[in-house]
Amino acid sequence: MTKTFRYSLMALAGCFVLMIGGAEARTWKISHVRPQGTAIDNDLRWFTDTIKETTAKKIRTKVYPASALGDYTVVQERVSLGAVDMACQPPSSAADKRFQLPYFPYMVKNWEQARKNYSPGAPLRGTVEMLYAEQGIKLIAAWPVYFGGIALNTAPVAQGDPDAAKGIKLRVPPMKTFQLMADTTGYLGTPIPFSDAFTAVQTGVVDGVIGSGAEGYYASFRDVTKYYIPANTHFEVWYFIMNQELYDTLSPELQAQLKQVAAEFEQRRWDAAEADQKANEKRLADSGAQIVAISDAEIAAIAKKIQTKVWPVVLKDVGKAWGQSVLDAIIK
């Protein structure tokens, strides 16, 4: 064996070791959309500390709050490509329209039903896992956020009547489900990226925001929120995701430890989420927002119109047969 050939083999062996150990040698980036110190930020920092301790520092992570690594729609693509390691955020339908389905408005009615459908083993959870997998993304946990509502910088109009024209412009996420929900209930939906939404309300481009809930409005919009309507527009879940190839580089032991800590991360949130929603509604009120009354009967009337008018349109968009099969599997 020549000296040159021997050195070449040594170099190849070194590269192989770097490839196998690279995941453990560097600090993974975790992205999320909320400011530092919010509930998701605190939970992800708990995850960071716990996974480091559990794996004896073999997995180290760093949290990047407030969309520091990009808008969530961009970050999902970056996780798919491996440019961002992990994220806990809403799913984006930009790459796959079927991601609209987990955000169907008025699909679940209460926290008990939500937990049945979004927890591991539920058909809806399996559907979301499959959609992420097709993009090269591993779903490791869910983070239930809230039942959504409407934040306004102007006085509400006929908030309980889905047939009344409100004349109010609402920022909606760039998903057809939210656009149709706003338009069908008398609002004027305007798609705007989350990162630009605050400025849009502040400058009067829109009069308010739909697509979030009390936690989101308090965290990111409290300075421009004068009224909050807890209309239960949708049940929001964020997903803790990571690049699939990165996950595959881990040893079976590290994968098991990662799953264990991710399961604890999810359980902690389910235990706290409902009370957290109520606490955030109070925080909004304490910061000067008026909580606008809306009855269960009015919410039911809005839900009925949405299910009749919006669901068929979105089902056609995502694939009627496939979408209906997912809805049929919803646990009551």
C-alpha positions in Angstrom: 0.0 0.0 0.0 1.5 3.4 -1.0 1.7 6.2 1.5 -0.6 8.3 -0.7 -3.3 5.6 -0.8 -3.0 5.0 2.9 -3.5 8.8 3.6 -6.5 8.8 1.2 -8.1 5.9 3.2 -7.5 7.8 6.4 -9.1 10.9 5.0 -12.2 8.9 3.8 -12.5 7.3 7.2 -12.3 10.7 8.8 -15.0 12.1 6.6 -17.2 9.1 7.4 -16.7 9.7 11.1 -17.6 13.4 10.7 -20.8 12.5 8.8 -21.9 10.0 11.4 -21.0 12.2 14.4 -21.9 15.6 12.8 -25.4 15.6 14.2 -24.0 15.2 17.7 -21.0 17.6 17.2 -23.0 20.8 16.6 -25.8 22.7 18.2 -29.2 22.3 16.4 -31.3 25.4 15.6 -34.9 25.5 16.8 -37.2 28.1 15.3 -40.5 29.4 16.6 -42.7 32.4 15.9 -43.4 34.0 19.3 -41.3 36.5 21.3 -38.8 35.5 24.0 -40.5 34.7 27.3 -43.8 33.4 25.9 -45.2 30.0 26.7 -43.7 28.3 23.6 -40.4 29.9 24.1 -40.3 28.8 27.7 -41.3 25.2 26.8 -38.7 25.0 24.1 -36.0 26.2 26.5 -37.2 23.5 28.9 -36.8 21.0 26.0 -33.3 22.4 25.3 -32.2 21.9 28.9 -33.8 18.5 29.2 -32.6 17.0 26.0 -29.0 18.1 26.8 -29.2 16.5 30.2 -30.9 13.3 29.0 -28.5 12.7 26.2 -25.4 13.7 28.2 -24.9 16.7 25.9 -24.9 14.5 22.8 -27.9 16.5 21.5 -27.6 20.3 22.1 -30.1 22.8 20.8 -30.5 26.6 20.7 -33.9 28.4 20.5 -34.4 31.2 18.0 -37.6 33.1 18.9 -39.7 35.6 17.0 -39.2 34.2 13.5 -35.5 35.0 13.7 -34.8 32.3 11.1 -37.6 33.4 8.8 -41.3 33.4 8.5 -42.8 30.0 9.4 -43.7 29.2 5.8 -40.1 29.6 4.8 -38.8 27.8 7.9 -40.8 24.7 7.1 -39.1 24.5 3.7 -35.7 25.1 5.4 -36.4 22.2 7.8 -37.3 20.0 4.8 -33.9 20.9 3.2 -31.9 20.7 6.5 -31.0 24.4 6.6 -32.9 24.7 9.9 -32.8 21.6 12.2 -36.0 21.9 14.2 -39.1 24.2 14.5 -42.3 24.3 16.5 -44.8 26.3 14.5 -48.0 26.1 12.5 -47.9 23.9 9.4 -47.7 25.8 6.1 -49.9 24.9 3.1 -47.6 26.7 0.7 -45.8 23.5 -0.3 -48.8 21.2 0.1 -52.5 22.4 0.1 -53.5 19.4 2.2 -52.0 21.1 5.2 -55.1 23.3 5.2 -57.1 20.3 6.6 -55.7 20.3 10.1 -56.9 23.9 10.4 -60.4 23.3 9.2 -62.5 25.9 11.0 -65.0 24.5 13.6 -63.7 20.9 13.2 -63.5 20.2 16.9 -65.7 21.8 19.6 -63.8 21.5 22.9 -60.5 20.6 24.6 -61.5 17.0 25.3 -62.3 16.3 21.7 -59.2 18.2 20.5 -57.0 16.0 22.7 -58.6 12.8 21.3 -57.8 13.9 17.7 -54.4 15.6 17.9 -52.7 13.1 20.3 -50.4 10.3 19.1 -52.3 7.4 17.6 -55.3 9.4 16.4 -56.1 9.3 12.7 -55.8 13.1 12.3 -52.4 13.1 14.0 -51.3 10.3 11.6 -52.5 12.3 8.6 -50.3 15.3 9.7 -47.3 13.0 10.2 -47.7 11.6 6.7 -47.9 15.1 5.2 -44.7 16.1 6.9 -43.0 12.9 6.0 -43.6 13.5 2.3 -41.6 16.7 2.7 -38.7 14.9 4.5 -39.8 16.2 7.9 -40.1 14.2 11.1 -42.9 15.1 13.4 -41.8 14.5 17.0 -44.5 16.3 19.1 -47.6 18.5 19.0 -48.0 21.7 21.0 -51.7 22.6 21.4 -52.1 26.3 21.4 -55.7 27.5 21.8 -59.1 27.8 20.2 -58.9 30.8 18.0 -60.7 34.1 17.9 -60.7 37.6 16.3 -58.6 40.6 17.4 -59.8 44.0 16.3 -58.4 47.5 16.4 -61.9 48.9 15.7 -65.3 48.2 17.2 -66.9 44.9 16.3 -70.0 44.7 14.2 -72.6 41.9 14.6 -70.0 39.5 15.9 -72.5 36.7 16.4 -74.3 37.0 13.0 -72.5 35.1 10.2 -74.7 36.7 7.6 -74.1 40.3 8.5 -71.6 42.4 6.4 -69.1 43.8 8.9 -67.1 46.1 6.6 -64.0 45.2 8.6 -60.8 44.1 7.0 -59.0 41.2 8.6 -55.5 39.9 8.1 -55.8 36.2 7.4 -52.9 33.7 7.1 -52.1 32.7 3.6 -54.4 29.7 3.6 -57.7 29.4 1.8 -59.4 28.1 4.9 -58.9 31.3 6.8 -59.6 33.5 3.7 -63.0 31.8 3.2 -63.8 31.8 6.9 -63.4 35.5 7.1 -65.2 36.2 3.8 -68.1 33.8 4.6 -68.9 35.4 7.9 -69.0 39.0 6.7 -65.4 40.2 7.0 -63.0 41.2 4.3 -60.1 38.8 4.4 -56.6 40.0 3.4 -53.8 37.5 3.2 -50.6 38.9 4.9 -47.6 37.0 6.2 -47.5 36.7 10.0 -44.2 38.7 10.1 -46.0 41.7 8.5 -49.3 41.5 10.3 -48.6 43.8 13.3 -47.5 46.6 11.0 -50.6 46.1 8.8 -52.9 46.6 11.8 -50.8 49.5 13.2 -50.8 51.4 9.9 -54.5 50.7 9.1 -54.0 48.4 6.1 -56.3 46.0 8.0 -58.6 46.5 11.0 -57.7 43.3 12.8 -56.5 39.8 12.7 -58.0 36.3 12.4 -56.1 33.0 12.5 -54.7 33.3 16.0 -56.1 33.2 19.6 -55.7 35.0 22.9 -52.1 33.8 23.4 -51.0 34.9 20.0 -52.8 38.3 20.2 -51.4 39.0 23.6 -47.9 38.0 22.6 -47.7 39.8 19.3 -50.7 42.2 18.9 -51.7 43.5 22.3 -50.6 47.0 21.5 -53.1 47.1 18.5 -55.9 45.0 20.0 -58.8 47.0 21.4 -61.4 44.1 21.1 -61.2 40.4 21.3 -63.9 38.0 20.1 -63.5 34.4 21.5 -65.4 32.9 18.6 -63.6 29.5 18.7 -62.8 29.9 15.0 -60.4 26.9 14.9 -58.3 24.7 17.1 -54.7 25.6 16.7 -51.9 23.1 17.1 -48.2 23.7 16.4 -46.0 20.8 15.5 -42.5 20.2 16.8 -40.7 19.1 13.6 -37.2 18.2 12.6 -35.3 17.3 9.4 -35.8 13.6 8.7 -32.2 13.0 7.5 -30.9 14.5 10.7 -33.1 12.3 12.8 -31.9 9.3 10.8 -28.3 10.0 11.6 -29.0 9.5 15.3 -28.3 6.2 17.0 -31.3 4.1 18.2 -30.5 5.1 21.8 -30.5 8.8 20.9 -33.7 8.5 18.9 -35.4 6.9 21.9 -34.2 9.6 24.2 -35.4 12.3 21.8 -38.8 10.7 21.5 -39.0 10.5 25.3 -38.2 14.1 25.9 -40.5 15.2 23.0 -43.4 13.2 24.6 -42.8 15.0 27.9 -42.7 18.3 26.1 -46.1 17.5 24.5 -47.7 16.2 27.7 -46.7 19.3 29.7 -48.5 21.4 27.2 -51.7 19.4 27.1 -51.8 19.7 30.9 -51.4 23.5 30.8 -53.0 24.6 27.5 -56.7 25.1 28.5 -55.8 27.1 31.6 -53.3 29.1 29.6 -55.9 30.1 27.1 -58.1 31.5 29.9 -55.1 33.3 31.4 -54.2 34.9 28.1 -57.8 36.2 27.6 -57.4 37.8 31.1 -54.0 39.2 30.0 -55.6 40.8 27.0 -58.3 42.3 29.1 -55.7 43.6 31.6 -53.8 45.2 28.8 -56.8 47.2 27.7 -58.7 45.0 25.3 -62.4 44.5 25.7 -63.5 40.8 25.6 -66.6 40.8 23.4 -69.4 38.5 24.4 -70.5 35.8 22.0 -72.9 33.0 23.0 -72.6 29.3 22.4 -75.7 29.6 20.1 -74.0 32.3 18.0 -70.8 30.2 17.7 -73.0 27.2 16.7 -74.6 29.3 14.0 -71.3 30.5 12.7 -70.0 26.9 12.7 -73.0 25.6 10.8 -72.5 28.2 8.0 -68.7 27.5 7.8 -69.3 23.8 7.6 -71.9 24.2 4.9 -70.2 26.9 2.8 -66.5 26.7 3.5 -65.8 23.0 4.0 -66.9 21.8 0.5 -64.7 24.4 -1.2 -61.6 23.5 0.8 -62.3 19.8 0.4 -62.3 20.3 -3.4 -59.0 22.2 -3.1 -57.2 19.5 -1.1 -58.9 16.5 -2.8 -62.5 15.8 -2.0 -62.2 12.0 -1.5 -59.0 12.2 0.6 -60.2 15.2 2.6 -63.6 13.6 3.4 -61.9 10.4 4.5 -59.9 12.5 7.1 -63.0 14.3 8.3 -64.9 11.0 8.6 -62.2 9.7 10.9 -62.5 12.7 13.3 -63.2 11.3 16.8 -66.3 12.8 18.3 
